Amino acid sequence: MIKKILLLSFVLIFTTNFLSAKAKIPFGKIDKIEIIADLPDTEKYAVSKGSKEYLDLARIHQEYNIAWVLPVWITQEPKLVLAKKKVMNISN
C-alpha cells in the first residue's frame, strides 16, 4: 500500500510540473497590419510588372500585448504602407 501511495505521489508531482510548464501565457511585441483602403486594381498598384496581384493601402504598427489578443500599449506609431491582401479560399 505504501509503495502505491509513493508511486502515485511521484507521478502526480511530475504530472503537475509538466502541465504547469505547458500553460505559459505568451507576451511581447508584435506587428499589426490592417487594410484601410482598397486601391484600384491597375498596373500602377500591381505587385510586379504583369502581375495579377495588386497592392492596397494599409496601416502598420507595433504593439506590446498579452496572449496575442490583449493589447497593452503601442510601441511604434502607426504608418501608412502598401500591402498585398491575402486571399482566402474557403471550400467545403
Secondary structure, 3 states (H helix, E strand, C coil): CHHHHHHHHHHHHHHHHHHHHHCCCCEEEEEEEEEEECCCCCHHHECCCCCCCEEEEEEEEEEEEECCCEEEEEEEEEEEEEEECCCCCCCC
